[in-house]
């Protein structure tokens, strides 16, 4: 469900506001070997057959290929929150268009 880095976090090297919430001190992308830079991303998840967007997720994003890596603790906290949050109110609601692959593949353009 989430992208994760399977390495330990070096919390001493992080800004105070991100300690315990951002990816590992391993600075190489597991996918291409590029350098990871601290960033925040938006996750787009299906939860109970509904699209949920989680914004401002601390992550490491590869400067070479763009792949994002989320710390396993952050991933688990998000998953737990969504699982236990039947009455939580989101920050806002957005409309999202849905396309079928058949619609796209069968189109002439």
C-alpha positions in Angstrom: 0.0 0.0 0.0 2.9 2.4 0.8 6.4 2.9 -0.5 8.9 2.3 2.2 12.6 2.3 3.0 13.6 -0.8 4.8 16.5 0.8 6.7 16.8 2.4 10.2 16.3 6.1 10.7 19.1 8.4 11.8 17.0 10.9 13.7 20.0 13.0 14.8 20.6 14.2 11.3 17.0 15.5 10.8 15.4 18.9 11.5 13.7 18.9 14.9 10.2 19.1 13.3 10.8 15.9 11.3 12.4 13.7 13.9 10.6 10.4 14.0 8.7 11.1 10.9 11.0 11.0 7.9 12.9 8.4 5.9 16.2 6.7 6.7 19.6 8.2 6.8 20.5 6.0 3.8 20.8 8.6 1.0 20.7 6.2 -2.0 17.6 5.3 -3.8 16.8 1.5 -3.6 15.5 1.7 -7.2 18.3 3.4 -9.2 21.0 4.3 -6.7 20.4 8.1 -7.0 20.6 10.5 -4.1 17.5 10.9 -1.8 16.5 14.4 -0.8 14.2 15.2 2.1 10.7 16.2 0.8 7.0 16.0 1.5 4.7 14.1 -0.8 1.0 13.4 -1.3 -0.1 9.8 -1.1 -3.2 8.7 -3.1 -4.7 5.6 -1.6 -7.8 3.5 -1.9 -9.4 3.1 1.5 -12.7 1.3 1.8 -13.3 1.7 -2.0 -12.8 5.5 -1.6 -9.9 7.6 -2.9 -8.1 9.3 0.0 -5.3 11.8 -0.4 -2.8 12.2 2.4 -0.8 15.4 1.9 2.4 16.6 3.5 3.8 13.1 4.1 7.6 13.3 5.0 9.6 11.2 2.5 12.9 10.9 0.7 12.6 11.6 -3.0 15.2 10.4 -5.5 16.8 13.3 -7.3 17.6 11.0 -10.3 14.4 8.9 -10.9 11.8 10.7 -8.7 10.9 7.6 -6.7 9.7 8.5 -3.2 10.4 6.5 -0.1 8.3 6.7 3.0 9.6 5.5 6.4 7.9 2.3 7.6 6.8 4.0 10.9 5.2 6.9 9.0 3.4 4.4 6.7 2.2 2.3 9.6 0.9 5.5 11.4 -1.0 6.6 8.3 -2.5 3.1 7.8 -3.5 2.9 11.5 -5.1 6.3 11.4 -7.2 5.6 8.3 -8.2 2.2 9.7 -9.4 3.7 13.0 -10.9 6.9 11.7 -14.5 6.2 10.8 -15.7 9.6 12.1 -12.7 11.8 11.3 -13.3 14.8 9.1 -10.8 15.5 6.3 -9.3 18.9 5.8 -11.3 19.2 2.6 -13.1 17.2 -0.1 -12.0 17.1 -3.7 -13.7 15.8 -6.8 -11.7 13.3 -8.8 -12.5 12.1 -12.3 -12.4 8.4 -13.0 -11.5 6.9 -16.4 -11.7 3.3 -17.5 -8.6 1.8 -19.2 -11.1 0.5 -21.9 -12.3 4.0 -22.5 -8.7 5.2 -23.0 -7.4 2.3 -25.0 -10.5 2.2 -27.3 -10.3 5.9 -28.1 -9.0 7.0 -31.5 -6.6 9.6 -30.2 
